[in-house]
Amino acid sequence: MGGKLISGALFLTILGTLLLLPPLANVFQLQRRFFGLPAELIYLFACWGVLIAAAFWLSRRLPREAEAEPRNEDDT
């Protein structure tokens, strides 16, 4: 199951990059305003919020790295 989640994290990174690239973001450069805000601004912040929520969800499900071995105080 951990491999699928790690692949999902990679996919999320690639998807986020593609969503915020200018060619796709320019699709939303409309002369339309929603609640007084331009459509492209709403698009960018919506993408940003969804990416943060997905990263938070994935971070809770990804396997933790093994804890580092505690160092001995006598080792110098």
C-alpha positions as CSV (number, residue, x, y, z in Angstrom):
1,M,0.0,0.0,0.0
2,G,2.9,2.4,0.7
3,G,4.1,2.1,-2.9
4,K,0.7,3.3,-4.2
5,L,0.8,6.3,-1.8
6,I,4.3,7.2,-2.8
7,S,3.2,7.1,-6.5
8,G,0.2,9.3,-5.6
9,A,2.6,11.8,-4.0
10,L,4.6,11.9,-7.2
11,F,1.4,12.2,-9.3
12,L,0.2,15.1,-7.0
13,T,3.5,16.9,-7.6
14,I,3.3,16.5,-11.4
15,L,-0.4,17.5,-11.4
16,G,0.2,20.6,-9.4
17,T,3.0,21.6,-11.7
18,L,0.8,21.1,-14.8
19,L,-2.2,22.9,-13.2
20,L,-0.1,26.0,-12.5
21,L,1.8,26.2,-15.8
22,P,0.9,29.3,-17.8
23,P,-0.7,27.4,-20.8
24,L,-3.4,25.8,-18.6
25,A,-3.7,28.7,-16.3
26,N,-4.3,31.1,-19.2
27,V,-7.4,29.1,-20.1
28,F,-9.1,30.9,-17.2
29,Q,-8.1,34.4,-18.3
30,L,-11.7,35.4,-18.8
31,Q,-13.1,38.9,-18.6
32,R,-15.6,37.5,-16.1
33,R,-15.5,38.3,-12.4
34,F,-17.0,36.3,-9.5
35,F,-17.6,38.1,-6.3
36,G,-15.5,40.9,-7.7
37,L,-12.5,38.7,-8.3
38,P,-11.0,37.7,-11.7
39,A,-11.6,34.1,-12.7
40,E,-7.9,33.3,-13.0
41,L,-7.3,34.4,-9.5
42,I,-10.1,32.1,-8.2
43,Y,-8.6,29.3,-10.4
44,L,-5.1,29.7,-9.0
45,F,-6.2,29.8,-5.3
46,A,-8.6,26.9,-5.8
47,C,-5.8,24.8,-7.3
48,W,-3.5,25.9,-4.5
49,G,-6.0,25.0,-1.8
50,V,-6.8,21.6,-3.3
51,L,-3.1,20.8,-3.6
52,I,-2.5,21.7,0.0
53,A,-5.5,19.6,1.2
54,A,-4.3,16.6,-1.0
55,A,-0.7,16.9,0.3
56,F,-2.0,17.0,3.9
57,W,-4.2,13.9,3.3
58,L,-1.2,12.1,1.7
59,S,1.2,13.0,4.4
60,R,-1.1,11.4,7.0
61,R,-1.2,8.2,5.1
62,L,2.4,7.8,3.9
63,P,4.6,5.4,5.9
64,R,6.9,7.0,8.3
65,E,10.7,6.6,7.9
66,A,12.3,4.4,10.5
67,E,13.4,6.3,13.5
68,A,17.1,7.0,13.6
69,E,19.0,5.0,16.2
70,P,19.7,7.0,19.3
71,R,23.2,8.2,19.7
72,N,25.3,7.1,22.7
73,E,26.5,10.0,24.8
74,D,29.8,8.1,25.2
75,D,30.5,8.3,21.5
76,T,32.6,11.3,20.6
